[in-house]
């Protein structure tokens, strides 16, 4: 029996007792006590039956309410279960959202990094294009220089071959002339014996030059002065190395800027070398 039913029974009992007390009081003041008592008892019985009926109805109503309450408790429990499930799903969704948010942040960072790499690659590509352009220009310049050098080399080879031919011709001429000069040298030697101061009678102007080349094989010495310096065939040059006497030369052939000479070996003190000084002046 529930508490509410117990309270209701106690309340009915109290009401019945009050009613009995009032009825007894009224009965005490009445002449017809028996009838009054019976009447009161009958009324009490009626009230008791009514109270019993009402109690039964109340108990039925309480049971109904209790069933409804249990049903509501079950509904609430189910709702709580669904709420817990929904909370778990919400937590899972929140975790998934946080994970997706982290993945999105990572993707944004990766995109920024890739963008930076792309910018860096674009800059490198631009630099490489500039470098390729510069290298292409350098190759073109190098090719032009190479072509120019090759052309100059070919021209130099042509000039060298021509110089070799000129030297060969000069050597041939010197060989032809040397025979004739031997007689002149013999005559000069004879004159030097007869006239010791013949050197003072020389009429060569003062001409200074440098030895350009020496060929001991054909007794050929090239000097850096020629007809533009008033050099003539037969002029004699004294060769010096610094202030030291080396030997003497006689001019056999003259061109504009150089002269071919023959060394007078009988006056040699040292071998003539390229770069030695040659002068018509005689230094004591």
C-alpha positions in Angstrom: 0.0 0.0 0.0 1.4 3.4 -1.0 1.8 6.3 1.4 -0.9 8.3 -0.3 -3.4 5.4 0.4 -2.3 5.2 4.0 -2.8 9.0 4.4 -6.2 8.7 2.8 -7.3 5.8 5.1 -6.1 7.7 8.2 -7.9 10.8 7.0 -11.1 8.8 6.5 -10.7 7.2 10.0 -10.2 10.6 11.6 -13.2 12.0 9.8 -15.2 9.0 11.0 -14.1 9.5 14.5 -15.0 13.1 14.4 -18.3 12.3 12.9 -18.9 9.7 15.7 -17.9 12.2 18.3 -20.3 14.8 16.9 -23.0 12.2 16.5 -22.5 11.0 20.1 -22.7 14.6 21.3 -25.9 15.1 19.4 -27.2 11.8 20.6 -26.5 12.7 24.1 -28.9 15.7 23.7 -31.6 13.6 22.0 -34.3 11.7 23.7 -34.4 8.9 21.0 -30.9 7.6 21.5 -31.4 4.2 20.1 -33.0 5.5 16.9 -30.4 8.1 16.7 -27.7 5.6 17.3 -29.0 3.3 14.7 -29.5 6.2 12.4 -26.0 7.3 13.0 -24.6 3.8 12.6 -26.5 3.4 9.4 -25.2 6.7 8.2 -21.7 5.8 9.3 -22.0 2.5 7.5 -23.1 4.3 4.4 -20.3 6.7 4.7 -17.9 3.9 5.4 -19.1 2.1 2.2 -18.8 5.3 0.3 -15.4 5.8 1.7 -14.5 2.2 0.9 -15.8 2.7 -2.7 -14.0 6.0 -3.0 -10.9 4.3 -1.5 -11.1 1.5 -4.1 -11.5 4.1 -6.8 -8.6 6.1 -5.5 -6.5 2.9 -5.3 -7.4 2.1 -8.9 -6.6 5.7 -9.8 -3.3 5.5 -7.9 -2.5 2.2 -9.7 -3.3 3.9 -13.0 -1.1 6.9 -12.1 1.6 4.5 -10.9 1.4 2.6 -14.2 1.5 5.9 -16.0 4.4 7.0 -13.9 6.2 3.8 -14.6 5.5 4.3 -18.3 6.8 7.8 -18.0 9.9 6.5 -16.2 10.4 4.0 -18.9 9.9 6.8 -21.5 12.3 9.1 -19.6 14.9 6.2 -19.3 14.5 5.6 -23.0 14.8 9.3 -23.6 17.9 9.4 -21.4 19.3 6.5 -23.3 18.6 8.2 -26.6 20.1 11.4 -25.2 23.2 9.5 -24.0 23.4 7.9 -27.5 22.9 11.3 -29.1 25.6 12.8 -26.8 28.0 10.0 -27.8 27.2 10.6 -31.4 27.6 14.4 -30.8 31.0 13.7 -29.1 32.0 11.5 -32.0 30.8 14.1 -34.5 32.7 16.8 -32.5 35.8 14.6 -32.5 35.4 14.0 -36.3 34.9 17.8 -36.7 38.0 18.5 -34.7 39.9 16.0 -36.7 38.6 17.4 -40.0 39.4 20.9 -38.7 43.0 19.7 -37.9 43.1 18.0 -41.3 41.9 21.2 -43.0 44.5 23.3 -41.1 47.2 20.9 -42.2 45.9 21.0 -45.8 45.9 24.8 -45.7 49.5 24.8 -44.3 50.5 22.2 -47.0 48.8 24.3 -49.6 50.7 27.4 -48.4 54.0 25.4 -48.4 53.2 24.1 -51.9 52.4 27.6 -53.0 55.7 28.9 -51.6 57.5 26.0 -53.3 55.7 26.8 -56.5 56.7 30.5 -56.2 60.3 29.4 -55.4 60.3 27.1 -58.5 58.9 29.9 -60.6 61.6 32.2 -59.4 64.2 29.5 -60.1 62.7 28.9 -63.5 62.9 32.6 -64.3 66.5 32.7 -63.1 67.3 29.6 -65.2 65.7 31.2 -68.2 67.8 34.3 -67.6 70.9 32.2 -67.1 70.1 30.2 -70.3 69.7 33.5 -72.1 73.0 34.8 -70.8 74.7 31.5 -71.6 73.2 31.5 -75.1 74.5 35.1 -75.5 77.9 34.0 -74.2 78.0 31.0 -76.5 77.1 33.3 -79.4 79.8 35.8 -78.3 82.2 32.9 -77.9 81.3 31.6 -81.3 81.8 35.0 -82.8 85.1 35.3 -81.0 86.0 31.8 -82.1 85.2 32.6 -85.7 87.2 35.8 -85.5 90.1 34.0 -83.9 89.9 31.3 -86.5 89.8 33.9 -89.3 92.7 35.7 -87.6 94.5 32.4 -87.2 94.0 31.6 -90.9 95.2 35.0 -91.8 98.2 34.7 -89.5 99.0 31.2 -91.0 98.8 32.8 -94.4 101.1 35.6 -93.3 103.4 33.1 -91.6 103.6 30.9 -94.8 104.3 34.1 -96.7 107.0 35.0 -94.2 108.4 31.5 -94.5 108.5 31.9 -98.3 110.1 35.3 -98.0 112.7 34.0 -95.6 113.4 31.0 -97.9 113.7 33.4 -100.8 115.9 35.7 -98.7 118.1 32.8 -97.6 118.4 31.8 -101.2 119.4 35.3 -102.1 121.8 35.5 -99.2 123.4 32.3 -100.3 123.8 33.8 -103.8 125.0 37.1 -102.6 127.3 35.7 -99.9 129.7 34.4 -102.6 130.0 37.9 -104.1 130.4 39.4 -100.7 133.3 37.1 -99.8 135.4 38.9 -102.4 134.3 42.3 -101.0 135.2 41.2 -97.5 138.6 40.0 -98.7 139.1 43.4 -100.3 137.9 45.1 -97.1 140.3 43.0 -95.1 143.1 43.9 -97.4 142.2 47.6 -97.1 142.0 47.4 -93.3 145.6 46.0 -93.3 146.8 48.7 -95.6 144.7 51.6 -94.0 144.3 51.0 -90.2 141.9 54.0 -89.7 139.5 53.1 -92.5 136.7 52.9 -89.9 136.8 56.7 -89.5 136.0 57.2 -93.2 132.5 55.5 -92.9 129.6 57.5 -94.2 126.7 55.5 -92.6 124.3 57.7 -90.7 123.7 57.0 -87.1 121.0 54.3 -87.0 119.9 52.2 -84.0 117.9 49.0 -84.2 117.2 45.7 -82.5 118.0 42.2 -83.6 114.6 40.5 -84.5 115.9 37.0 -85.3 119.0 34.9 -85.9 119.6 31.9 -88.2 123.0 30.4 -87.7 122.4 27.8 -90.4 122.5 30.4 -93.3 124.3 33.2 -91.3 121.2 35.4 -91.3 120.4 38.2 -88.9 117.2 40.3 -89.1 117.2 43.8 -87.6 114.3 46.2 -86.9 115.4 49.1 -89.2 115.0 49.4 -93.0 114.7 51.8 -95.8 112.4 54.1 -93.8 115.4 54.5 -91.5 117.7 55.2 -94.4 119.4 51.8 -94.2 121.1 50.7 -97.4 122.8 47.5 -98.6 126.4 47.4 -97.4 125.8 49.3 -94.2 127.6 47.8 -91.3 126.0 47.5 -87.8 127.8 46.8 -84.6 125.9 44.4 -82.2 125.9 45.1 -78.5 124.3 43.4 -75.5 123.9 46.2 -73.0 127.3 47.9 -73.1 129.1 44.8 -74.2 130.3 44.3 -77.7 129.0 41.1 -79.4 129.8 41.1 -83.2 129.4 43.0 -86.5 126.8 42.8 -89.3 126.7 43.9 -92.9 123.3 44.6 -94.6 122.6 42.3 -97.6 118.9 43.1 -98.2 116.7 46.0 -97.1 112.9 46.3 -96.8 110.7 49.1 -95.5 110.7 48.1 -91.9 113.5 45.5 -91.6 116.9 44.5 -93.0 118.6 41.2 -93.6 122.2 41.1 -92.5 125.1 38.7 -92.5 127.3 38.4 -89.5 131.0 39.1 -90.0 132.1 36.1 -88.1 135.7 37.2 -87.9 134.6 40.0 -85.6 132.5 37.8 -83.4 133.0 38.0 -79.7 129.8 36.3 -78.6 126.8 34.7 -80.3 124.2 37.1 -81.5 120.8 36.8 -79.8 117.3 38.1 -80.4 116.8 41.4 -78.6 120.5 42.5 -78.9 121.0 46.1 -79.9 122.4 46.9 -83.4 123.8 50.3 -84.4 125.9 51.9 -87.1 127.8 53.7 -84.3 130.9 52.2 -82.8 131.1 52.4 -79.1 134.6 52.1 -77.5 
